[in-house]
């Protein structure tokens, strides 16, 4: 039950509630811990400075991160693909940087996820060519068979009946041709009219030129599609005039045009303008390039992993990539090389001109204030149409936020997000809605229901036993009287300019927030990750809600990246505040308002692991009492194991 | 041999009838006997394999035969579910049935035929995986039906069929595993 007293002071240097458990200060209602504020401010100033320096340099592609292992990061950059190793803000924000934590096997092995897709070991990045065929979901992925860092990239392969339990298969494609000698990179699958599959993928040639290649299953009767054949006439596309040799990658799934041709798009850039080039083909072997682009947005940099697909304006179901019509909008999505963020925009596709215009140009693709699938650690995402269940499914690469050294020590790096269904939000019409695929519920074990009232400034333990594999669904209500008070009280300032990322995290108290859960917390809350709502009173007394995840206190270790993530979340009249959280060891996926705002984060606790992991409900608001009704399930582990080559009767190629 | 489930009207009378037939009083331990003895449901195994003509005489064809029995029973069950959906009056029950159909369909249409083909090529690991998955689907289906709470006459025979398919999967997996080990 909710206790009216905050927890006992903790012995570590950070007492998460020390700032909030206080005698009220007459003037300001919000107290910002000065030290943290300064540190964040100086950190961002330094980053801005650094970014300016880099951009004015020209030369190699700009990056706004610094890696201590410069040799490894240069390898990715030289190879002509975006920086794959981790963003190290810590180097720049002096206060937050510390010694590397003395990671040991116990702490590291806890980090491995129980129900997210990951290979048994080594490095993974982009999802490739996802598809459903003859009763099996197929997943391919960028993989380094030799190390826990990016390099030697091949196509890994796994199959599943349900997108949750997986069988690892032999590698689908390796760099055995001159046209992919330096990497078998990202690509997409297309189903032809006769049900056969073609795969287009980017190869980095022996001279590091990015070209597009065609491949197809060697034996279409093999339901597991173990073996793949590369077209003898590869490459089928090379960088066109005016496009850089290292700015031409990640072909999309093709869609049909009204005159029966297939059409694809490939992201690129011209100077600093991100662009999407259009090609038509009838046989996937020869192509006509359009003179016009599908779309372009200035100052967004290189567009990687472009995705283009229709969504229904009225129905909550997926559409085949070729569908078009009056009931349909089209999504253009791209992964921004410069910022490592996936952006999308909703707009209208004009078939005859092969162009697309956004509904709202001020939040066009790649604009920093534009829409994202996910406001946390999430990149290189790709959708596919699941014809088995009529859904559009989104895969995403979730990289690590820890140091490369730790990845090497633990022997693996990166996971995939839980596949999500994607539909247009038919209520707002202005954003997509994502939700973990229903099949994940098959992992739910016993559950416990709670109904708790939490006073301002309270942290309440939630007794669920071990708390590192959970599925939480919660509904929050702010006490009406408190809302009325806040609205009626002119001395309560409008919370201007609130932003999850810059407003200081979950310890900074407002009238109506933050409140939510502390996950992966230890008993004393010396380590915790908060997933919460922050409700502000905006101008003209309208409520504005934000959904955030604060990882800044997720671990004592300082050689990991610990941001506060999040964004505004639309809450419509009559809706209650809802959130869902999937906790799976070192990954947390949070969904606000049914998936209108999603946040994935990676955390690396050193104490809050194994049996010490707990769950808390907190209310750090100053004025509002919160009622939370929620259900917590323990989650079983998924069955993800290799399928031995013997089982398949093929020679092992790993 | 007594069939303990309250059978009302499953169209796969064939298997039901088989279970009522008196068995030839054989005391010799032929291959079918030996193999069935190693499975969790000896009678079911015997009843599935004995009547086949020609009689499967080597381990591989026994494995194939039992997988085919799983396939035909599951196909029948899927057909039964689809007919229940057509006549359903209760939305909750209909949803549960639709979920069952959705998971059974790829198993029947793709996966078990793939398993049978795989066994022909000697890929028994794949076959056990597929049959294990098929069994899991019957468990899921049963869970959905139970929680839909329908107590009309249709859920009782469906439960019986699911149980039968589940046990057949157990038998099949056991047969294939003994092949993988003992061959």
Interface residues (C-beta under 8 A of the other chain):
Chain A: X134 X135 X136 X161 X167 X223 X224 X388 X389 X442 X643 X644 X646 X647 X648 X649
Chain B: X102 X106 X107 X109 X110 X111 X114 X121 X122 X123 X124 X125 X126 X129 X133 X140
